[in-house]
Amino acid sequence: MDVVSDVLRVTGVRGTLGARVEAGGRWAVAGEEGSAAGLHAITAGEAWLTPAEHPPLRLRAGDVVLLAAGVRYVLGDAPGSPVTACDPAELTRSRRTGQPVRFGTEAPDTRIITIAYDCDPTVRTQLLFALPELMHVRGGTGADGLDGTVRMLHDELAHPQLATTAVLASLVDIVLIQVLRAWLPTRAGERRGTWLGMMGDPVVHRALQHLHADPARRWTTEALAAAVAVSRSTLTRRFPAAVGQGPATYLTQWRLDLAARRLTTTDQSVESIAAAVGYHSVPAFSRAFARSHGAAPGRYRTMRRRYDNVS
């Protein structure tokens, strides 16, 4: 069971190609505030990223930086350069046509690809919300998959071909996975106490694999500990230290997130969904779901479909 892929699927993480930036000379732009995480891939030249409450960061060709949702920042040729306001119409045109937005006082020598990542905020088991404010992966540091994907993105944008839109839609999602692959193995300890903390503890990772592979099973702490070949006390100690909550709490949350996904994407009855996620009593399932998601299952389905139709 690939736990990360499972969470990405259920949380509905999706990437959207943003503006392509070409800049030269003196230039600086402020990042757009919003609910999406933002990725910047430097494909040529260099730039300085100045996030709020973080020191300036020099970015060179090949570098990729991922900023959590809501982080304010300035991107420019140097820290302290005057910020130029972005023309919303120009940004919209760039996103629609794929043509670059240009900044600066001279001919462009820096090129940047931007991507926004959003998700279903009603899902409580989150990956995007567990990310640090800033993840920086330097080019040429062994992240061959990431380097190659960024090059493919650049080439596809520079030379559109048959089904370019479909190719780009896949590549923007792959870039996120490649960033996680490059960053997490050496930095997972920084995320202890969040969902990503499981990457730093092989026992907890295996336990999560079992819970995700068979969420409807009547798991007990003893059964889960036996499945990963550790004592109950070991699992009880290590699981909340890594993830921030105990196995039973995590499993309940994950079951209800799975139910929310099914309510939104299928026409299955509430009774069948309850059974599929491990509830043998529909009233108990409905009460638990309402506590977790703020509405009874049937009402939640109606509200989500109404919202999806409007948006």
Beta strands, then each sheet from edge to edge (+ up, - down):
strand 1: 14-24
strand 2: 28-30
strand 3: 37-44
strand 4: 46-51
strand 5: 57-60
strand 6: 64-67
strand 7: 73-76
strand 8: 101-104
strand 9: 110-118
strand 10: 134-137
sheet 1: 8+ 1+ 9- 3+ 6- 10+
sheet 2: 2+ 7- 4+ 5-
end
